[in-house]
Amino acid sequence: MTTATQTSRHAFDFNHGDWIVTNRRLKARGIGSTDWDVFEARQRSDLRLDGMCSLDELDFAEQGFKGMTFRLYSPERDAWTIWWITNRDGVMQPPVMGRFEGPNGTFRGQDMDGDRPVAVVFDWQTADPNAPRWSQAFSYDGGKSWETNWIMEFRRP
């Protein structure tokens, strides 16, 4: 296994353990809103298969739902695939795929926002592994413009 693959395979090691997550989520997406909901969540993250699989469960108690992220690393592609699911509908959302370059991870995919197709990007910033930051942005125009609609800032309890 190459050094690059070893690093990539363990890209989500920082996420292992318990976190308190401050969320900022747009109340309405795709309309130019600047009105954010701010709420906390608790997250428990675990690694499996020697770091190739990263799982976390978030409890959004104030919002009344739970969510889970499932991440799987492919050594062949040297890339991660990430899926999201909540207890609201039990549907695994279309995945995003990508990798880390140093402390920044970019993961892209396609999804629907209601009846509107969107390009999706997840951005991980891990320069401080004790205070990582995740954000999600949608593009409704094929990637010409992006609207960040959810930001998570992590801290240890």
Disulfide bonds with the S-S distance in Angstrom:
none
